[in-house]
Amino acid sequence: MVDVIDLIEQGKVKRFFRARNKYCFEGAVSHITQHASGKEPLFLEESDYVYMLHLIKEISNEFQFKILSFTLMLNHLHLLIKFLESNMSNAMKELFRIYAVYFNKKYARKGHAFCGAYRSALCFDDNYLLAASLYIHFNPVKAGLVANPVDYRWSSCALFLNSVEKDTFIDYKFILSLLDNDISKAIEKYKNLLYRLDVVYINDVFEQPKALEIIVEMLKTVEGRRINGSILLSNEELDKKIQELKEKGNLRGPYEKEARKFLIEQLISRGSNVLDIAKKLNLSRQSVYSYLNCSQTT
């Protein structure tokens, strides 16, 4: 580790990836990734995504770190974080522990919700910070969920592309300021970078072992068109949404079709019969059979 630190201080290391024995220090910026266990999902309905955002906000306040960019995907997530204290291990452990308890309780699961230790890539170069942010925002495009990254609801991308400032726990200006001190100009440059990545690189970059390095090279040129989008929930809107979900009970039980189907499958795997499941979920037995038949035919 000492040798690596020396190389970092000499400016010879621009990005430092670790799955174990992670390194953190005051002011460090790290690209955090975490995946679900096996092929299972991490998020099944809106309340799951909202609750994770709520947790990220609460944990960032408690452990004093800044979220620079993020994307929540069906079975994994990306966080670009600036740590104000050397507490990455404790902060991430608490974040993923609380969500795992919530997810397992809601969907009657046992075992690990996450596949293991989260991964961390420390960034020591402005181009790598920009590349990591672009990479994070393009994950939904790569997965075929949207054609335009700004259309994906569960990422910070929209904040980077809207000229109207919003009170949010995402410090999106940190990345934008790397492009220009004038935020309005920085927004235009970020839009152009996203567009260029889309039309020139998106089909090939993300399958390459050195995807970030390729994006870094792309950052040398800026051209493209305007991309418009909506804005992520503000702090006030997020807090209000969480309160509404709590009052309706949506944080305790699933309501959307896919979420209920997943819960029924979990209960079946633990030995519950159809009658017990129907009572537990306040459903008719026919409804339970319908969910199971749907599961077998998809």
C-alpha positions in Angstrom: 0.0 0.0 0.0 2.9 2.4 0.8 4.2 2.0 -2.8 0.8 2.8 -4.2 0.4 5.9 -2.0 3.8 7.1 -3.1 2.7 6.7 -6.8 -0.5 8.6 -6.1 1.4 11.5 -4.5 3.7 11.6 -7.5 0.7 11.8 -9.8 1.5 8.5 -11.5 -1.7 6.8 -10.4 -5.0 8.3 -11.7 -7.4 5.6 -10.5 -7.0 3.0 -7.8 -9.4 0.1 -7.7 -9.9 -2.2 -4.7 -12.5 -4.9 -3.8 -10.8 -5.6 -0.5 -8.4 -3.7 1.8 -9.9 -0.4 0.5 -8.1 2.8 1.1 -9.8 6.1 2.1 -8.7 9.5 3.4 -10.1 12.9 4.0 -11.1 14.4 0.7 -10.9 11.2 -1.3 -13.3 10.7 -4.2 -14.4 7.1 -4.8 -16.6 5.3 -7.4 -18.5 2.8 -5.3 -20.4 -0.2 -6.8 -22.5 -2.8 -5.1 -24.5 -5.7 -6.6 -27.4 -7.9 -5.5 -26.8 -11.4 -4.4 -26.9 -13.8 -7.4 -29.5 -12.9 -10.0 -32.0 -11.4 -7.6 -33.0 -7.7 -7.7 -32.3 -4.9 -5.3 -35.3 -2.8 -6.2 -38.7 -4.0 -7.3 -41.0 -1.0 -7.0 -40.8 2.8 -6.6 -40.8 2.7 -2.8 -37.6 0.6 -2.8 -35.7 3.2 -5.0 -37.1 6.1 -2.9 -36.1 4.4 0.4 -32.5 3.8 -0.9 -32.3 7.5 -1.8 -33.6 8.4 1.6 -31.0 6.2 3.2 -28.2 7.6 1.1 -29.2 11.1 2.1 -29.4 10.2 5.8 -26.1 8.2 5.9 -24.3 11.0 4.0 -25.4 13.5 6.7 -24.4 11.1 9.5 -21.0 10.2 8.1 -20.2 13.5 6.4 -19.7 12.6 2.8 -20.9 14.2 -0.5 -22.7 12.3 -3.3 -21.4 13.6 -6.6 -23.3 11.2 -9.0 -25.4 8.1 -8.6 -27.5 5.5 -10.5 -29.7 2.9 -8.9 -30.2 -0.1 -11.3 -32.4 -3.1 -10.9 -29.7 -5.3 -9.4 -26.8 -3.0 -8.7 -25.9 0.6 -7.9 -23.2 3.2 -8.5 -22.2 6.0 -6.2 -19.5 8.6 -6.8 -18.7 9.9 -3.4 -16.4 12.6 -1.9 -15.5 11.6 1.7 -14.9 14.4 4.1 -13.6 12.0 6.7 -11.7 8.7 6.5 -14.8 6.6 7.2 -15.8 4.9 4.0 -15.9 1.4 5.4 -18.2 2.3 8.3 -20.4 4.5 6.1 -20.9 1.9 3.4 -21.4 -0.9 5.9 -24.2 1.0 7.5 -25.9 2.0 4.3 -26.0 -1.5 2.8 -26.8 -3.1 6.2 -29.9 -1.0 6.7 -31.2 -1.5 3.2 -30.6 -5.3 3.4 -32.7 -5.5 6.6 -35.4 -3.5 4.9 -35.4 -5.5 1.7 -35.3 -8.9 3.5 -38.1 -8.0 5.8 -40.3 -6.6 3.1 -39.9 -9.5 0.8 -39.6 -12.3 3.4 -36.1 -13.1 2.4 -33.2 -14.8 4.2 -29.5 -14.5 3.5 -27.5 -11.7 2.0 -29.2 -9.1 -0.1 -25.8 -8.1 -1.6 -23.3 -10.3 -3.3 -20.5 -9.4 -0.9 -18.1 -6.6 -0.3 -18.7 -3.4 -2.3 -16.1 -2.2 -4.7 -14.2 1.0 -4.6 -12.2 2.9 -7.2 -10.5 6.0 -5.9 -10.1 8.8 -8.5 -7.1 11.1 -8.5 -7.5 12.9 -11.8 -10.2 15.4 -13.0 -10.7 13.4 -16.3 -11.3 10.2 -14.3 -13.9 12.0 -12.2 -15.7 13.2 -15.3 -15.4 9.8 -16.9 -16.8 8.0 -13.8 -19.7 10.4 -13.7 -20.5 9.9 -17.4 -20.1 6.1 -17.0 -22.5 6.1 -14.0 -25.1 8.1 -15.9 -24.9 5.9 -19.0 -25.6 2.7 -17.2 -29.3 2.7 -17.9 -28.6 3.3 -21.6 -26.2 0.4 -21.6 -28.9 -1.8 -19.9 -31.4 -0.8 -22.6 -33.8 0.8 -20.1 -33.8 4.2 -21.8 -32.5 5.7 -25.0 -31.4 8.9 -23.3 -29.7 8.9 -19.9 -31.7 11.8 -18.7 -34.9 9.8 -19.1 -33.9 7.4 -16.3 -35.6 8.4 -13.1 -33.3 6.8 -10.6 -30.1 8.6 -11.4 -28.6 12.1 -10.8 -28.2 12.7 -14.6 -31.1 15.2 -14.8 -29.5 17.5 -12.2 -26.5 17.9 -14.4 -28.5 19.0 -17.4 -31.0 21.5 -16.0 -30.2 25.2 -15.6 -32.7 25.6 -12.7 -30.9 25.0 -9.3 -32.6 22.7 -6.8 -32.1 22.0 -3.2 -30.7 18.5 -3.2 -28.2 16.4 -1.3 -26.4 15.6 -4.5 -23.4 17.9 -5.0 -23.7 17.9 -8.8 -21.8 21.2 -9.1 -18.6 19.5 -8.0 -18.3 17.6 -11.3 -19.7 20.4 -13.4 -17.2 22.8 -12.0 -14.4 20.7 -13.5 -15.7 21.7 -16.9 -16.2 25.4 -16.3 -16.5 27.8 -13.4 -19.6 29.2 -15.0 -22.2 26.5 -14.2 -24.4 27.4 -17.2 -21.5 26.8 -19.5 -20.5 23.7 -17.6 -24.0 22.3 -18.1 -23.8 22.8 -21.9 -20.4 21.1 -21.9 -21.7 18.1 -19.9 -24.6 17.8 -22.3 -22.3 17.7 -25.2 -20.1 15.1 -23.6 -23.1 12.9 -23.0 -24.2 13.2 -26.5 -20.8 12.5 -28.0 -20.5 9.4 -25.7 -23.9 8.3 -27.0 -23.3 8.7 -30.8 -19.7 7.7 -30.9 -18.8 5.4 -28.1 -21.8 3.8 -26.5 -22.0 0.7 -28.7 -18.4 -0.3 -27.8 -17.0 1.4 -24.8 -18.9 -0.4 -22.0 -17.8 -3.8 -23.1 -14.1 -2.8 -22.9 -12.0 -3.7 -19.9 -10.7 -0.1 -19.8 -14.0 1.7 -20.5 -13.1 4.6 -18.2 -9.8 5.1 -19.9 -11.5 5.3 -23.3 -14.0 7.8 -22.0 -11.1 9.9 -20.6 -9.7 10.1 -24.1 -13.1 11.1 -25.4 -13.1 14.0 -23.0 -10.4 15.7 -25.1 -13.1 16.7 -27.6 -16.4 18.3 -26.9 -19.1 18.6 -29.6 -22.8 17.7 -29.9 -26.3 19.0 -29.2 -28.6 20.0 -26.4 -30.1 17.3 -24.2 -32.9 18.4 -21.9 -34.4 16.6 -18.9 -36.3 16.7 -15.7 -35.0 17.2 -12.2 -34.4 14.7 -9.4 -36.5 15.0 -6.2 -35.4 17.9 -4.0 -34.6 17.3 -0.3 -38.1 18.5 0.6 -39.8 16.4 -2.0 -37.8 13.3 -1.0 -38.6 13.7 2.7 -42.3 14.2 1.8 -42.3 11.1 -0.4 -40.8 9.0 2.4 -43.4 10.2 4.9 -46.2 9.4 2.5 -44.9 5.9 1.9 -44.6 5.3 5.7 -48.2 6.5 6.3 -49.5 4.3 3.5 -47.5 1.3 4.7 -45.8 1.0 1.3 -42.4 0.6 3.0 -43.6 -2.5 4.8 -45.3 -4.4 2.0 -45.1 -4.6 -1.8 -47.9 -3.2 -3.9 -46.7 -3.4 -7.5 -47.2 -6.6 -9.5 -43.5 -7.6 -9.9 -42.8 -6.9 -6.2 -45.7 -9.0 -5.1 -44.7 -11.8 -7.4 -41.2 -11.8 -6.0 -42.5 -11.9 -2.4 -44.8 -14.8 -3.2 -41.9 -16.7 -4.7 -39.8 -16.0 -1.6 -42.7 -17.3 0.7 -43.1 -20.4 -1.4 -39.4 -21.1 -1.2 -39.7 -21.0 2.6 -42.5 -23.5 2.7 -45.6 -21.3 2.9 -48.7 -22.7 1.2 -51.1 -20.7 -1.0 -53.7 -20.2 1.8 -51.1 -18.8 4.2 -49.7 -16.5 1.5 -53.2 -15.2 0.6 -53.9 -14.4 4.3 -50.5 -12.7 4.8 -50.9 -10.5 1.7 -54.6 -10.0 2.0 -55.1 -11.6 -1.4 -57.5 -14.2 -2.7 -56.1 -17.6 -3.4 -56.9 -17.1 -7.1 -54.8 -14.0 -7.1 -51.9 -16.0 -5.6 -52.3 -18.7 -8.2 -52.4 -16.0 -10.9 -49.0 -14.6 -9.7 -47.5 -18.1 -9.6 -48.8 -19.0 -13.1 -47.4 -15.7 -14.4 -44.1 -16.5 -12.9 -44.0 -20.0 -14.5 -44.8 -18.6 -18.0 -42.2 -15.7 -18.0 
